[in-house]
Amino acid sequence: MNTAIDKNIAHLVKALRTPTIGRVYADLADQARQAGWSHEEYLAAVLDRQVTDREANGTSLRVAGAHFPGIKTLEEFNTDYQPGLRRDVLAHLATCSFVAKAENVILLGPPGVGKTHLAIGLGIKACHSSYPVAFDTASGWANRLTAAHHSPTGIEAELKRLRRYRLLIIDELGYLPFDSQTANLFFQLVAARYEQGSILITSNLAFGRWGEIFGDDIVASAMIDRLVHHAEVLPLDGESYRTRTRRELLTDKDHQTK
């Protein structure tokens, strides 16, 4: 071991902010000597470890910063319970090209059919693709927008801050109606994101009933118009997954006791 060289490498690693290289360069150097790697092969191996660690750390930070209510992946989603869900469309959405194009995704269906699971799964895919994501329920977003509206800087400052998120996820739209002021704030959010950033919405109500959510059919129509112009709309149906699972458990217990 050359102490002078090691000290110099330690200094360079600190200056470049590449801690992984500092941890692995010596072991990889031994491996390179034993395997007869070229200088280029050794350099590629060292840089690959640094980039891999940096990307993994970045993904972890983005997932934590999104504030998902839990971790759900697309791979865990059982598409057998959704025979009407087009697998090719879901696979395309999983590439997150819709985020790159500032397009939207709307998941419509009754409670318990997997809308939130799919929303989180797509959000995590976006995090892995280096896109910042922000997740909240519709009520949570309403509170956030209302607080911003009443703050000294106003709603415009909040909408500007939200631009850093390439994907906003609004979950459970439709469970609670909004007053006219909140409806207007949601419209401003959708209008500000139009062709600028992606929105993913889950709702238990069909578009025709969104007037009930926002208390105004005109506002709802204007919002829907902007959302669906560049969007993939996925209708989900069937029985609640939670209800079905509960019934299957009870059926299994029934059989065991007979």
Phi and psi in degrees as a GROMACS rama.xvg file:
@    title "Ramachandran Plot"
@    xaxis  label "Phi"
@    yaxis  label "Psi"
@TYPE xy
-94.5149  107.153  ASN-2
-61.7582  -39.8459  THR-3
-63.3456  -44.2721  ALA-4
-66.1705  -42.4225  ILE-5
-60.4996  -41.4285  ASP-6
-65.49  -38.8383  LYS-7
-66.0395  -41.8634  ASN-8
-63.9245  -42.4034  ILE-9
-59.4087  -40.7432  ALA-10
-64.5322  -44.8083  HIS-11
-66.5729  -39.3983  LEU-12
-60.9854  -42.0544  VAL-13
-66.7193  -42.3062  LYS-14
-64.8865  -38.1533  ALA-15
-85.3022  -8.6514  LEU-16
57.178  52.4072  ARG-17
-125.223  70.0326  THR-18
-62.3915  -30.1032  PRO-19
-62.9919  -40.2342  THR-20
-59.764  -40.8841  ILE-21
-61.448  -31.3836  GLY-22
-81.4755  -30.9257  ARG-23
-110.623  -13.6709  VAL-24
-60.8582  -38.2419  TYR-25
-69.5017  -46.7402  ALA-26
-62.6922  -41.3435  ASP-27
-67.8559  -30.7757  LEU-28
-64.8969  -42.858  ALA-29
-61.1795  -43.8938  ASP-30
-63.2834  -38.6356  GLN-31
-65.6661  -40.4316  ALA-32
-64.8522  -43.4609  ARG-33
-67.2746  -36.0736  GLN-34
-92.7094  -6.08341  ALA-35
71.4632  36.0439  GLY-36
-65.9133  152.702  TRP-37
-78.3809  167.457  SER-38
-58.6564  -39.8691  HIS-39
-65.1783  -39.3758  GLU-40
-66.2882  -40.3011  GLU-41
-64.8701  -45.565  TYR-42
-60.6059  -42.8416  LEU-43
-62.538  -40.1387  ALA-44
-65.6159  -43.2482  ALA-45
-64.1828  -47.4412  VAL-46
-65.4075  -35.8955  LEU-47
-62.7949  -41.1531  ASP-48
-64.9098  -40.4251  ARG-49
-64.7226  -45.8569  GLN-50
-66.1926  -41.487  VAL-51
-60.679  -45.756  THR-52
-64.8799  -40.5449  ASP-53
-65.6226  -41.4478  ARG-54
-65.7654  -40.3558  GLU-55
-64.1797  -42.8422  ALA-56
-65.0741  -39.4309  ASN-57
-64.2611  -40.9578  GLY-58
-63.316  -44.1315  THR-59
-60.1394  -41.8061  SER-60
-66.1267  -39.8442  LEU-61
-67.8094  -40.171  ARG-62
-63.3891  -44.3903  VAL-63
-64.3022  -40.9901  ALA-64
-70.8584  -19.5213  GLY-65
-74.4899  -23.9336  ALA-66
61.9001  46.2905  HIS-67
-63.9145  145.916  PHE-68
-72.0711  -13.3053  PRO-69
-174.53  171.349  GLY-70
-101.056  116.099  ILE-71
-129.736  131.301  LYS-72
-109.107  157.687  THR-73
-64.5719  -32.9985  LEU-74
-64.3202  -27.3584  GLU-75
-83.2985  -12.4933  GLU-76
-75.2358  125.944  PHE-77
-87.4255  99.8621  ASN-78
-71.0229  -12.1175  THR-79
-62.4778  -27.8353  ASP-80
-81.1289  -5.52844  TYR-81
-129.256  70.8913  GLN-82
-62.0623  -23.9763  PRO-83
-82.227  -9.46516  GLY-84
-77.4546  121.046  LEU-85
-72.0479  117.699  ARG-86
-65.6014  -34.6065  ARG-87
-67.4315  -36.5043  ASP-88
-67.4023  -43.685  VAL-89
-63.1046  -40.8873  LEU-90
-64.0201  -37.7883  ALA-91
-66.6473  -43.1057  HIS-92
-62.6786  -33.2804  LEU-93
-64.5005  -19.34  ALA-94
-76.2257  -13.834  THR-95
64.5944  21.0076  CYS-96
-65.3934  -24.9646  SER-97
-65.2188  -31.1419  PHE-98
-71.043  -42.3342  VAL-99
-59.8575  -32.9865  ALA-100
-93.5949  4.26457  LYS-101
58.1546  40.1404  ALA-102
-98.2271  168.849  GLU-103
-114.374  164.627  ASN-104
-133.485  131.068  VAL-105
-122.18  122.813  ILE-106
-109.768  116.465  LEU-107
-116.994  135.495  LEU-108
167.308  168.105  GLY-109
-68.6641  168.052  PRO-110
-60.4616  144.148  PRO-111
85.9476  6.8388  GLY-112
-96.2053  2.73598  VAL-113
105.886  15.1949  GLY-114
-63.1206  -47.5575  LYS-115
-65.3386  -39.392  THR-116
-57.6566  -48.6541  HIS-117
-64.796  -38.8304  LEU-118
-62.4735  -45.6722  ALA-119
-65.5676  -43.1193  ILE-120
-58.4111  -44.3417  GLY-121
-68.976  -35.5698  LEU-122
-62.7766  -41.3991  GLY-123
-67.3657  -38.1796  ILE-124
-59.2981  -41.0902  LYS-125
-63.7741  -40.3917  ALA-126
-60.8423  -41.6234  CYS-127
-66.3646  -24.5502  HIS-128
-91.9704  15.0313  SER-129
74.4812  20.933  SER-130
-99.0867  127.804  TYR-131
-67.2442  137.655  PRO-132
-129.807  145.488  VAL-133
-129.259  126.338  ALA-134
-117.558  137.735  PHE-135
-163.984  163.573  ASP-136
-73.5349  165.557  THR-137
-59.2899  -39.4837  ALA-138
-64.4429  -39.7566  SER-139
-63.3194  -43.5851  GLY-140
-64.393  -38.7639  TRP-141
-59.7574  -44.6829  ALA-142
-63.5674  -41.0231  ASN-143
-65.467  -44.948  ARG-144
-67.6061  -39.1133  LEU-145
-64.7166  -43.5392  THR-146
-61.5863  -40.7085  ALA-147
-65.3937  -39.1525  ALA-148
-60.9892  -37.1548  HIS-149
-90.9733  -2.1876  HIS-150
-79.273  162.77  SER-151
-59.6904  -32.2238  PRO-152
-83.7729  -19.934  THR-153
82.5101  175.558  GLY-154
-67.2482  -31.813  ILE-155
-60.9777  -38.6667  GLU-156
-65.7899  -38.2828  ALA-157
-67.9507  -42.1369  GLU-158
-62.149  -35.8859  LEU-159
-66.8364  -41.8723  LYS-160
-62.4231  -35.9871  ARG-161
-71.1416  -12.3176  LEU-162
-63.4019  -25.1891  ARG-163
-66.3897  -21.0827  ARG-164
-89.2527  119.684  TYR-165
-75.5925  -20.19  ARG-166
-137.956  123.966  LEU-167
-106.772  131.871  LEU-168
-111.743  121.191  ILE-169
-111.104  106.125  ILE-170
-98.5677  147.025  ASP-171
63.741  39.528  GLU-172
-72.0555  126.23  LEU-173
118.707  -12.2572  GLY-174
-77.4784  -28.5357  TYR-175
-132.065  135.483  LEU-176
-76.6168  156.763  PRO-177
-114.481  151.525  PHE-178
-76.1824  174.522  ASP-179
-63.6654  -36.6495  SER-180
-65.3637  -45.1412  GLN-181
-65.266  -39.0642  THR-182
-59.5693  -41.8699  ALA-183
-64.9763  -37.6536  ASN-184
-66.7938  -39.4222  LEU-185
-63.5491  -40.4711  PHE-186
-62.0924  -41.0152  PHE-187
-62.9518  -37.9803  GLN-188
-62.8849  -49.3318  LEU-189
-62.6683  -43.0673  VAL-190
-63.8614  -39.141  ALA-191
-68.2522  -30.9288  ALA-192
-85.2465  -14.5452  ARG-193
-54.8903  116.46  TYR-194
61.018  14.8435  GLU-195
-118.429  -31.5211  GLN-196
-159.701  154.427  GLY-197
-84.7096  147.319  SER-198
-127.291  134.52  ILE-199
-116.432  123.83  LEU-200
-121.409  136.02  ILE-201
-111.982  138.274  THR-202
-147.811  144.66  SER-203
-89.2107  -0.660888  ASN-204
-116.194  139.764  LEU-205
-66.6115  160.011  ALA-206
-53.7672  -36.4155  PHE-207
-61.628  -16.2416  GLY-208
-108.669  7.68935  ARG-209
-68.7013  -19.6684  TRP-210
-61.0138  -29.149  GLY-211
-68.3387  -32.1876  GLU-212
-72.2351  -46.1176  ILE-213
-100.164  1.40765  PHE-214
68.4375  13.3163  GLY-215
-159.789  117.541  ASP-216
-65.3013  -32.797  ASP-217
-68.9415  -45.7234  ILE-218
-62.0573  -43.5958  VAL-219
-61.552  -43.7629  ALA-220
-64.0107  -41.6302  SER-221
-64.3906  -37.884  ALA-222
-68.2401  -46.9203  MET-223
-60.8272  -40.9223  ILE-224
-56.9515  -43.95  ASP-225
-73.0127  -36.7496  ARG-226
-68.1623  -44.0456  LEU-227
-88.1826  -7.36781  VAL-228
-57.9644  -42.2538  HIS-229
-127.138  81.3235  HIS-230
-153.238  156.187  ALA-231
-107.89  119.607  GLU-232
-104.631  119.513  VAL-233
-113.988  108.936  LEU-234
-81.4393  132.089  PRO-235
-117.429  144.807  LEU-236
-142.338  -168.939  ASP-237
100.954  -177.397  GLY-238
-79.1294  150.938  GLU-239
-55.922  131.491  SER-240
-60.8242  -39.8786  TYR-241
-65.8563  -42.1367  ARG-242
-64.6292  -43.1962  THR-243
-64.2232  -43.3646  ARG-244
-62.4023  -42.7481  THR-245
-61.3163  -43.3139  ARG-246
-65.5015  -39.4216  ARG-247
-64.8887  -38.5672  GLU-248
-64.3431  -42.6518  LEU-249
-65.9983  -37.1804  LEU-250
-65.2863  -42.2533  THR-251
-63.3251  -40.7464  ASP-252
-64.9046  -37.4786  LYS-253
-59.7182  -46.2003  ASP-254
-65.8347  -36.0568  HIS-255
-69.1569  -29.364  GLN-256
-85.0754  -10.1373  THR-257
